[in-house]
Amino acid sequence: NNFWQNNIKETQNSVKETNVVQEIAEKEIVLAIDDGGGNPNTFIAEFKEEMTAFDLLKEGAEKLSLVLKTKSYDIGIFIEAIGDRKNGQDGKYWLYYVDGEMSDVSADKKELKPGDKVEFKFEKSPF
């Protein structure tokens, strides 16, 4: 008899914990900066209204003490270097993805949603 009661209690607890985790995920956003060295830096930020991929990168780079070099164009802000990896080095460039999809706008124009995962990767450009 006790066996069933204990199992029911445990199940109720794990349901509560899952809800808390989801609530946290809804207010957070994940940034991964992958310089191609096989060891991406990951940073979790609090989601803010109208936050862009560039806002997130700036916040993450600051927290991770990475130097960020950018250039502004009419179409938006272009990431030139993160840390010691500069565009063009070994034919690689900084490209970014939101939830696994390469974005078609500059990082400062890409508005994020809570729970998004943003990855800046230093890799050979497909273009």
N, C-alpha and C positions, 0 to 999 in steps of 0.2 A: 504493500500500500504506500509506504513512504517513498519507494522508488519512483512511482508515478508523480507524486506531489513534487518531489525535488526536480524532476525533469520539466514539469510544467513551469515551475518558478524560473529555471534557467532559461527556458525558451522566452518567457516574458522579458527577462533582463536583456537578452541579446536583441530583441526587437527594439527596446528602448535605446540601446546603444547605437543601433543602426540608424535610427531617426536622428540622433545627435550628430552622427558622422555626416549624414546627408545635409543637415542644417549648416554644419561647418563648411562643407563643400560648396554650398550655395552662396556663401559669403566670401569664398576664397578663389584664388586664381593661381595657377601654377606656371612658373617660368623655368624653362630649361635652356641653358646656354651650353652648346656643344661645340667646342673648338676643334673637334676632329681627333682629339687625343684619346678618345675612348672613355673619358671620365667626365660626363656632363655635370655642370654645376646646376643644382636645382634650388629654386627659391619659391617660397609660398608667400603670397601677398594677400592683403585684405582687398576684396573687390570694392571699387569706388565707382559711383555713377559716372558715365561718359569716359571711363578709363580706356586708353588706347594701348595697343601693343607697345608703342614707344614709351608711354608713361611707365608701363610695367618694366620694360627693359632698363630704363633710367633708374628706377627704384632698386631693381635687382643688382645692377652693376655697382651702384653705390654701396649696397649692403655687402656685396661680395668683393669690394675694393677692386673692381675691374675698370680700367680706363676706357671710356667710350668716346669714339671720334665720329662725328656726323657732319653732313653737309646738307644745307637746305636748297631745294630746287622748287620750281613752281608746283610740281606734282607732289611735293612733300619732302620729308626728311629722309635722307639716305644714310644708312649705317655704313661707315667706312672701315671702322676697326673696333673690335671689342678685345680688351686685354692686349696681348702681343700678336694677335692675328689680324692682318690687314688684307683688305680686298686685293685680289690679284696674286697674292703669295701662293706659290705652288699651283697657280691656276684655280684657286678656290675663292669663294665669295661668301659673305654672310647672307643667308637666305632665311626666311622665317615662315613658320607654319602655325596655324591655329587648329587645334584638334586634328592634327595629322594632315591638314590640307594646306598647300602652299597658297599664300595670300596674293591677290592680284592688285593690292594697293599698298602704298607706303605705310610703314608701321605707325606713323602718327595719325593716319586716316582710318586705321582699323579699330573700330570700337569693339570692346570685349563684352562678353556676358559672364555672369558668375559661373564658376565651375570650368571655364575654358582652360585648356593647356596650351601655352604658347612656347614654341621652341625656336630658338635662333641657332641655326646650324652653319658651321663653316665647312662648305663642301663645293665640289665642282658644279658649276652652274649648268643646268640642262639647256640653257639658251645658247 
